[in-house]
Amino acid sequence: MTTDIKKAWWTTFLVCLLTAIYWTYLIFASKMDISADAIDFEYLGRLLREHGLKGYLVGGPHREWLFPWTISFSMTVANSWNGSYQYVQKFLHLGVVLFSQIILALLMRRLKMSTVVMAGTLLYFGFSPAVVNSGMSLFSEILSYPFVLLIVSLAVKFYQKDNIGLGEVLVLAVGSALSVLGFIFVKAAFEIGYVVYFSPFFILAIVLWIKGNKRKGLFFLIFYFCVIFIVAGMCHIYKQVNLNMNGHYSITDDIRGPRAIYGNASRRTEPLSIEKVKLALVSVPGQGVCRKFFTDQACESWFFAQSDSIGDQHFSELARSGEPISKIGHRAVKDAIGLVQEHPFRYALFYGIDLLNNFFWESTNIGFVTYPLWLQKIYQMEFFKDGLRLLLSFLTALALVYNFFLLWGNAIDRNQRLVLAWSLWMIFIWATLLSFISILTRYIFPIVPLFLLQIGFAWHHLSSRLASNQRN
């Protein structure tokens, strides 16, 4: 093991240790606020613990099962010593973050990032107010971190392999499929996204075959179809069980997604005005900024509560018209597509504006956690909370643009280009999927580790170039 590798792993170990110390303190010093969706997650965890997966499915369709299962596990462990399951759950979240830091460190090693930048990126991931909130609250997004990082890591690893055997192809394909399934069973929206994410392997397989590299082209096809068939097959089995148990062929409840899609399609295709465009633009950084320019009522009309209300009204209308309950979700999506086809420009304009929300992922004001008083005071300081959110959104946008242009030059090597490309591709797909609905800050969390990876590499590359120019 070289000195650089030892230094990198010692750095990772020390950062993980600092993260563990800070999180362990917060586990005991903070309190989960069980409200909104957290009430549902707690109920589902208890349902799984008391009635098992069969009971979970019979009364469904419910939310994606993986996060509620971790809650049921925490409840079982806590019950053995008559303690609170919330402590067990938060320690489980800590384990998820530490594991994610290790995968993130491996990706940064592939990017050949300096030890200082690597340490800074990992440390911010462990101490970020948004990431900490995801770990101290009872929401599912935290469980997505390692799955997203593994999907990117395994895609890069497979692509990097020049001399690869069939056995290794199958191992990487199964690993990728399991990672995708993990993500889907936390966030079902990725059931659409994974097909797009892996599509470059199919395209490249055809290109390689045409160019005469039939062996490698064949292995790319095997990898691609193994991932697609395993994921599609397992999703079909789960949906079929749901259909047999509760009459719904779905992974999650088929109300929330279609409701949000229709509500946002309706909101975006309403008559166009300059005031509405202004309202949409100032809403991008969040409701706090919006309220500095518009009334509370006007701002509320552009956020999720309004679109959900529109969606609920449409669902009620469909139910009254005699539409079967199991078909209402599909009908709502079909009606949303109809609205988009009637007013494509309006929809595209506001979809594009809402897409910018993805840059504003950092926040000290997400809620659902009661922090120790000293931390609350820091988080509530105007210059800190607004400054941090603005700074990270700016750095995220800058890093994504900077790294995108790096892909097309000769300033980085092949391995660096692969890591950047596959992580940017994941960011693009998840951000695109999210933007069909009203984006809550926590919905962006699955790609936060990739945002930090992009920021870290841009920092590393820029600082290296400046140092090189000074030497010359």
C-alpha positions in Angstrom: 0.0 0.0 0.0 1.5 3.3 -1.1 1.9 6.4 1.2 -0.9 8.3 -0.7 -3.4 5.4 -0.2 -2.5 5.1 3.5 -3.0 8.8 3.9 -6.3 8.7 2.1 -7.7 5.9 4.2 -6.4 7.4 7.5 -8.1 10.6 6.4 -11.4 8.7 5.7 -11.1 7.0 9.1 -10.6 10.2 11.0 -13.5 12.0 9.2 -15.7 9.0 9.9 -14.7 9.1 13.6 -15.5 12.8 13.8 -18.8 12.2 12.1 -19.6 9.4 14.5 -18.7 11.5 17.6 -20.9 14.4 16.4 -23.8 12.2 15.4 -23.7 10.2 18.6 -23.9 13.4 20.6 -26.9 14.6 18.5 -28.6 11.2 18.8 -29.0 11.8 22.5 -29.2 15.6 22.5 -31.8 15.9 19.7 -35.4 14.6 19.4 -37.3 13.3 16.4 -40.5 15.2 15.8 -43.1 12.6 14.6 -45.4 14.6 12.3 -46.5 14.7 8.7 -45.1 11.7 6.7 -43.1 10.6 9.8 -46.4 9.6 11.4 -47.1 7.3 8.5 -43.6 5.8 8.6 -43.9 5.1 12.3 -47.2 3.4 11.8 -45.9 1.3 8.9 -42.9 0.2 10.9 -45.2 -0.9 13.7 -47.5 -2.6 11.2 -44.5 -4.6 9.8 -43.3 -5.6 13.2 -46.7 -6.8 14.5 -48.1 -8.3 11.3 -45.1 -9.0 9.0 -44.9 -8.4 5.3 -48.2 -10.2 4.7 -50.1 -7.8 7.0 -48.3 -4.9 5.4 -49.4 -5.9 1.9 -52.9 -6.9 2.7 -53.8 -3.4 4.0 -52.0 -1.7 1.2 -50.7 -0.5 -1.1 -48.5 1.4 1.3 -45.3 3.3 0.9 -42.1 1.6 -0.3 -41.3 -1.1 2.3 -37.6 -0.9 2.9 -37.5 2.2 5.3 -40.5 1.0 7.3 -38.7 -2.3 7.7 -35.7 -0.6 9.3 -38.2 1.1 11.7 -39.7 -2.3 12.6 -36.2 -3.7 13.1 -35.4 -0.7 15.5 -38.6 -1.3 17.4 -37.8 -5.0 17.8 -34.2 -4.2 19.1 -35.5 -1.4 21.4 -38.2 -3.7 22.8 -35.6 -6.2 24.0 -34.4 -3.6 26.5 -37.6 -1.5 26.9 -35.9 1.5 25.3 -37.0 4.0 22.6 -36.8 2.7 19.0 -35.8 6.2 17.9 -32.3 5.9 19.4 -31.8 2.6 17.6 -33.1 4.1 14.4 -30.8 7.1 14.6 -27.8 4.9 15.2 -28.8 2.9 12.2 -28.9 6.2 10.2 -25.4 6.9 11.5 -24.2 3.5 10.1 -25.8 4.4 6.7 -23.9 7.7 6.6 -20.6 6.2 7.6 -21.0 3.5 5.0 -21.9 6.2 2.4 -18.7 8.2 3.4 -16.6 5.1 2.6 -18.2 4.7 -0.8 -17.8 8.4 -1.5 -14.1 8.2 -0.5 -13.6 5.3 -3.0 -15.1 7.5 -5.7 -12.9 10.4 -4.7 -9.9 8.1 -4.9 -10.9 7.3 -8.5 -11.0 11.0 -9.2 -7.5 11.3 -7.7 -8.6 14.1 -5.5 -6.1 15.6 -3.0 -6.3 14.4 0.6 -7.2 17.9 1.8 -10.1 18.2 -0.6 -11.2 14.6 0.1 -11.2 15.3 3.9 -13.2 18.6 3.4 -15.8 16.9 1.2 -16.3 14.0 3.5 -16.4 16.2 6.6 -19.0 18.4 5.1 -21.1 15.4 4.1 -21.0 14.3 7.8 -21.7 17.7 9.2 -24.1 19.2 6.6 -27.3 20.5 8.2 -29.4 18.8 5.5 -27.6 15.4 5.9 -27.8 15.7 9.7 -31.5 16.4 9.5 -32.0 13.4 7.3 -30.4 11.3 10.0 -32.1 12.8 13.0 -35.7 12.7 11.5 -37.9 9.8 10.6 -37.9 10.1 6.8 -36.8 7.6 4.2 -34.3 9.7 2.1 -31.3 8.8 4.2 -31.5 5.2 3.2 -31.0 6.2 -0.4 -27.4 7.5 0.0 -25.5 4.2 -0.2 -27.7 2.8 -3.0 -27.2 5.8 -5.2 -23.4 5.8 -4.6 -23.2 2.1 -5.2 -25.1 2.4 -8.5 -22.6 5.0 -9.8 -19.6 3.1 -8.4 -20.5 -0.2 -10.0 -21.3 1.4 -13.3 -17.9 3.1 -13.3 -16.2 -0.1 -12.2 -17.7 -2.1 -15.0 -17.0 0.5 -17.7 -13.4 0.8 -16.5 -12.7 -2.9 -17.0 -10.9 -3.6 -20.2 -10.1 -7.2 -19.7 -13.1 -8.7 -18.0 -14.5 -12.2 -17.8 -18.1 -13.4 -17.9 -18.1 -14.2 -14.2 -17.1 -10.6 -13.2 -19.7 -9.2 -15.6 -22.4 -11.2 -13.9 -21.2 -10.2 -10.4 -21.2 -6.5 -11.2 -24.6 -6.8 -12.9 -26.1 -8.5 -9.9 -24.5 -6.0 -7.6 -25.9 -3.1 -9.7 -29.3 -4.7 -9.9 -29.5 -5.2 -6.1 -28.4 -1.5 -5.6 -31.1 -0.3 -8.0 -33.7 -2.5 -6.2 -32.6 -1.0 -2.9 -33.1 2.5 -4.2 -36.5 1.6 -5.8 -37.7 0.1 -2.6 -36.9 3.4 -0.9 -37.9 5.7 -3.7 -40.1 4.0 -6.2 -39.7 6.9 -8.8 -36.4 5.4 -9.8 -38.2 2.4 -11.3 -38.6 4.8 -14.3 -35.1 6.3 -14.0 -33.0 3.1 -13.8 -33.9 2.1 -17.4 -32.6 5.5 -18.6 -29.6 5.4 -16.4 -28.3 2.1 -17.8 -29.3 2.8 -21.4 -25.8 4.1 -22.4 -24.5 0.5 -21.9 -27.0 -0.8 -24.6 -26.0 2.0 -27.0 -22.3 1.4 -26.4 -22.7 -2.3 -26.9 -24.2 -1.7 -30.4 -21.3 0.8 -31.2 -18.7 -1.7 -30.0 -20.3 -4.5 -32.0 -20.3 -2.4 -35.2 -16.7 -1.4 -34.6 -15.7 -5.0 -34.5 -15.1 -5.4 -30.7 -17.8 -8.1 -30.5 -16.5 -9.6 -27.2 -16.7 -6.4 -25.3 -20.0 -5.4 -27.0 -21.5 -8.8 -26.0 -20.4 -8.3 -22.3 -22.0 -4.8 -22.3 -25.2 -6.3 -23.6 -25.1 -9.1 -21.0 -24.5 -6.5 -18.2 -27.3 -4.3 -19.4 -29.9 -7.0 -19.9 -29.0 -8.7 -16.6 -29.6 -5.5 -14.7 -32.8 -4.7 -16.5 -34.3 -8.2 -16.2 -33.3 -8.7 -12.6 -34.8 -5.4 -11.5 -37.9 -5.6 -13.7 -38.4 -9.2 -12.6 -38.2 -8.5 -8.9 -40.4 -5.4 -9.3 -43.0 -7.4 -11.2 -43.0 -10.1 -8.4 -43.5 -7.5 -5.7 -46.3 -5.7 -7.7 -48.0 -9.0 -8.4 -48.0 -9.9 -4.7 -49.5 -6.4 -4.1 -52.1 -7.1 -6.8 -53.0 -10.5 -5.2 -53.1 -9.0 -1.7 -54.9 -5.7 -2.2 -55.8 -5.3 -5.9 -53.1 -2.8 -6.8 -50.3 -3.6 -9.2 -47.8 -1.2 -7.7 -44.7 -0.9 -5.6 -46.0 2.0 -3.5 -49.4 3.6 -3.0 -50.7 4.7 -6.3 -52.1 8.0 -5.0 -49.2 10.3 -4.0 -47.3 10.2 -7.3 -50.2 10.6 -9.7 -51.8 13.2 -7.4 -48.6 15.3 -7.5 -48.1 14.9 -11.2 -51.6 16.0 -12.0 -51.6 18.8 -9.5 -48.3 20.2 -10.8 -49.4 19.8 -14.5 -52.6 21.8 -13.7 -50.6 24.5 -11.8 -48.1 24.9 -14.5 -50.6 25.0 -17.4 -52.8 27.7 -15.9 -53.1 31.0 -17.8 -49.6 32.7 -18.2 -48.8 36.1 -16.7 -45.7 38.1 -15.8 -46.7 38.0 -12.1 -46.9 34.2 -12.2 -43.4 33.9 -13.8 -42.0 36.3 -11.1 -43.7 34.2 -8.4 -42.2 31.0 -9.8 -38.7 32.5 -10.0 -38.6 33.9 -6.4 -40.0 30.6 -5.1 -37.0 28.7 -6.4 -34.8 29.4 -3.3 -37.8 28.7 -1.0 -40.8 30.1 0.7 -38.8 32.5 2.8 -37.5 34.3 -0.2 -40.9 34.2 -1.9 -42.5 35.9 1.1 -40.2 38.9 0.8 -41.7 39.7 -2.5 -45.3 38.3 -2.4 -48.0 37.7 0.1 -48.2 34.4 2.1 -51.3 33.4 0.1 -49.6 34.0 -3.2 -46.5 32.0 -2.2 -48.7 29.1 -0.9 -50.3 28.9 -4.3 -47.0 27.9 -5.8 -45.9 25.2 -3.4 -46.9 21.6 -2.8 -50.0 22.2 -0.7 -51.7 23.9 -3.6 -50.8 21.2 -6.2 -51.7 18.4 -3.8 -55.1 20.1 -3.2 -55.7 20.3 -7.0 -54.7 16.6 -7.3 -57.0 15.6 -4.4 -59.9 17.4 -6.0 -59.3 15.7 -9.3 -59.1 12.3 -7.6 -62.4 13.0 -5.9 -64.0 13.9 -9.3 -62.7 10.7 -10.9 -64.0 8.6 -8.0 -67.5 10.3 -8.2 -67.5 9.6 -12.0 -67.2 5.9 -11.3 -63.6 5.3 -12.1 -62.3 2.1 -10.3 -60.1 3.0 -7.4 -57.2 0.9 -8.8 -57.4 2.8 -12.1 -57.6 6.4 -10.7 -53.9 6.9 -10.5 -53.4 5.9 -14.2 -56.3 8.1 -15.3 -54.9 11.1 -13.4 -51.5 10.7 -15.1 -53.2 10.4 -18.5 -55.2 13.6 -17.7 -52.0 15.3 -16.7 -50.4 14.4 -20.1 -53.5 15.8 -21.7 -53.0 19.2 -19.9 -49.3 19.2 -21.0 -50.3 18.5 -24.7 -52.8 21.4 -24.6 -50.3 23.9 -23.2 -46.7 22.6 -23.8 -45.0 26.0 -23.6 -46.5 26.9 -20.3 -45.6 23.5 -18.8 -42.1 23.5 -20.2 -41.4 27.1 -18.9 -42.5 26.3 -15.3 -41.0 22.8 -15.4 -37.6 24.5 -16.3 -38.0 27.0 -13.5 -38.9 24.4 -10.9 -35.9 22.3 -12.1 -33.7 25.0 -10.6 -35.0 24.0 -7.1 -32.6 21.1 -7.2 -29.7 23.4 -6.6 -31.2 24.6 -3.3 -30.7 21.3 -1.3 -28.9 22.7 1.7 -31.0 23.9 4.6 -31.0 24.4 8.3 -34.7 24.8 8.4 -36.1 21.5 7.1 -37.9 20.7 10.4 -39.0 17.5 12.1 -36.1 17.6 14.5 -35.6 19.4 17.8 -31.9 20.2 18.2 -30.0 21.2 21.3 -30.5 24.9 22.0 -27.0 26.0 21.0 -27.4 24.4 17.6 -30.9 25.7 17.1 -29.5 29.3 17.7 -26.8 28.7 15.1 -29.2 27.2 12.6 -31.7 30.1 13.1 -29.1 32.9 12.5 -30.3 34.7 9.3 -26.8 35.2 7.9 -25.9 31.5 8.6 -29.0 29.8 7.3 -29.5 32.0 4.3 -25.8 32.4 3.5 -25.1 28.7 3.7 -28.1 27.8 1.5 -27.1 30.4 -1.1 -23.4 29.4 -1.0 -24.1 25.7 -1.5 -26.6 26.3 -4.3 -24.1 28.5 -6.1 -21.2 26.0 -5.6 -23.4 23.2 -6.8 -24.5 25.0 -10.0 -20.9 26.1 -10.6 -19.4 22.7 -10.1 -21.9 21.0 -12.3 -21.3 23.4 -15.2 -17.5 23.4 -14.7 -17.3 19.6 -14.6 -19.7 19.2 -17.5 -17.3 21.2 -19.7 -14.3 19.2 -18.3 -15.8 16.1 -19.9 -15.3 17.4 -23.4 -11.6 18.5 -23.0 -8.3 16.8 -22.3 -7.8 18.3 -18.8 -8.8 15.0 -17.1 -8.0 11.4 -17.6 -10.3 8.6 -18.6 -11.1 7.4 -15.1 -11.9 10.8 -13.8 -14.1 11.4 -16.9 -16.1 8.2 -16.2 -16.8 9.0 -12.5 -17.9 12.6 -13.4 -20.0 11.4 -16.3 -21.9 8.6 -14.5 -22.5 10.8 -11.4 -23.7 13.7 -13.5 -26.0 11.3 -15.4 -27.5 10.2 -12.1 -28.0 13.8 -11.0 -29.6 14.7 -14.2 -32.0 11.7 -14.1 -33.1 12.2 -10.5 -33.5 16.0 -10.8 -35.5 15.5 -14.0 -37.8 13.0 -12.3 -38.3 15.2 -9.3 -39.2 18.2 -11.3 -42.5 16.6 -12.4 -43.8 17.3 -8.9 -43.3 20.1 -6.3 -39.8 19.6 -5.0 -39.5 19.5 -1.2 -35.9 19.9 0.0 -35.7 16.4 1.3 -36.7 14.9 -2.0 -33.3 16.1 -3.4 -31.3 14.3 -0.6 -30.6 11.1 -2.6 -28.2 13.0 -4.9 -26.6 15.2 -2.2 -23.5 12.9 -2.0 -23.1 13.3 -5.7 -23.5 17.1 -5.5 -20.7 17.1 -2.9 -18.5 14.8 -5.1 -18.9 17.3 -8.0 -18.1 20.3 -5.8 -15.1 18.5 -4.3 -13.7 17.6 -7.7 -14.2 21.1 -9.1 -12.4 22.5 -6.1 -9.6 20.0 -6.5 -9.2 20.7 -10.2 -9.3 24.5 -9.9 -6.9 24.6 -7.0 -4.5 22.2 -8.9 -4.6 24.5 -12.0 -4.0 27.6 -10.0 -1.1 26.0 -8.2 0.4 24.8 -11.5 0.0 28.3 -13.0 1.8 29.9 -10.0 4.7 27.4 -10.4 5.1 28.3 -14.1 
